[in-house]
Amino acid sequence: MNEYRVENSKEKKMINEIIKNRRAVRKFTADPVSDDEIKSLIEAFQTSPCGMHQADVMNLVVVKDQGLRAEIEKATGNACYNAPVLFLITTKKGNMFGERDASAAAENIMLEATDLGLGSVYVMGGAVKLNDYADIQRELGIVDGFQTTVIVPVGKIAEEPEKEDRTNRYQVTIY
């Protein structure tokens, strides 16, 4: 028996519900995310898969500071929706796994946020824009050779996004 396999049907149903209930949230309250919630979100990031076990090609910067968040909002054209905490996933430039690893890590953070009753959204365009601001990148401690790949804004949900049927969203081919 695999010790990591979810055998309990109640636990399995719970995991499936978290996956199914995750939505892109773009309206957050000004309420802060607690340190315990942030710790849980960081743990979710830490457990994300990475290509060829190259854990040294991806880092996380958590931004709670209101002044820094305001700078990031301005630089990204308000792409972070004024969320009270931002998770900036940075990856080594030119690494063939960077974007994939960052996307997997972002999904982990977003699923954990859903489980905690928080909202989140995947922001890639804003991350690309942020890379044009070397001064902000330095202020955030993002080292040379790394770039912001994904931003995950997280916060308490101000407006619940509409639930849509996503059961047939993509084409699936089975041989």
N, C-alpha and C positions, 0 to 999 in steps of 0.2 A: 504494500500500500504506500502511495506517495504521501509523505507528511504534509505537503503543501497543497494538495488537492482539496477543494471544498467539497466535502461529502454531505454536509448537512444541507438539505434542500431549502431550509429557511435562510441560511447564509447565502446560498447560491442565488436565491430569489432577490435577496437584499442587494447583492452585487449587481445583478442584472437591472434592478430598479435604479440604482445610482447611474449606471451607464445610460439607461433610457431617459432619465430625467435631467441629465446635464443639458443646459441650454446656454447660448451666448447671451450674457446679461450686459446691457449697455447703460443702465441707469442704476446708480448706487446711492445709498444714503451717505451722509457725512460721518456716520458712526464708525469708530475705529474697529479694526479687526484685532482681537485679543492676542496677546503674546502666545498663549497656549494654542490658539488656532494657527498662528503663523508657524509655530513649531511643528504642528501636524502637517502643514503644507510643505514645509522644508523636508520633513521625513518622506513625504510622497515624492518630492523631487529626487531625494537621495536614492530611492529604490527604483528609479527609472532605468530601463535598459540602455546600453551603449554599445555601439558597433565595435566588434573585436576587443571588447572589454577595455577600451581606451578612455578611461574615466578622466584623464588629464586634459581632454580637449573640450570640456564643457564646465562652466561655472555658473553660479547663481548670485545675483545681487538683489537683495530685498530692500525696497525703498518705502519707508514709512514717513520720512521727513517731508513736511508739507511744502517747504521751499524748493526742495529738489524735485518733488512731484510736479510743482508748478512749472519749473524749467523744462521738465520732460514733456509736459502737456503742450507747452508753447512750441518746443522743437518738433513735436510729432503732429502738430495740427489738431490737438485735442483728441488724439487717437486712444487715450487711456481712460476716457469717460469720467474723469475726476474720481477714480476709485481711491479709497483711502490707503491702499497698499499695492505696490507694483512688484511683480516678480520678473526680473530681467534675466533671461537665459542667454548667456554669452558662449560663443564657441570659437575655437581656433580657426583663423582664416585659412581657407584652402583645404580644410580637412574634409575628406569625402563623406564622413558620417555626421558632420556638424548639424546640418539642418534636420536630418532625420532624428538624431538623438534629442535635439532641442524640442522637436515636435512631440516625441514620446514623453519627454519630461513635462512638457506643458499639459499634455493630456492627463498625466498623473496628478498634477497640481489641480487641474480643473475638476477631475473626479473627486478628489479629496474635498475641494471647496463645496461641491454639490452635497457630499455626505455631511459636511458641517453646516449645511443650510445657507451657505454663502453663494454669491454669484461670481462669475468669472467670464472672461472672453479671451480668445486667441487673437493677438495683434502681431501681424508680421510686417505690414506696410509701415506702421509707426516705428518698428524696430529698425527697419532699413533707413528711415529718415533720421533716427537718432544717431546713426553711425556717421552722419555728416557733421556732428557737433563734437569735435575732439575735446573741447574744454569740458563738456558735460561728461563725456566718457571718462576723462581723467579724474574729474571730481567724484565719480562713482567707483573709482578704483579699477576700472576695466583696463587691463594691461595691454601693452602693444602686442600685436599679433592676434588679438581677440576682437570679436565684433558682437554687437547685440543681434541676436538672431530671432528671438521671440520675446514679446512682453505679454505677461498674463496679469491684467488688472483684476483685483479681487476686492470684494466688499459685501456689505449687507445689501440685499436687493431692495431697490426703491420701487421698481415696477417689474412685475413678473412678466417675462417674455411669453408670447403666445405659444401654446403647445401645438406642434404640428405633427402630422403623421410622417415619421421618417422610416417606415418599414420598407418602402420601395424607392428609396432616394437615389440609389445608384444602380447601374446595370450590373448584373451578376451573371456570369456564365459558368456553368458546371459541365464538365466532360465526364 
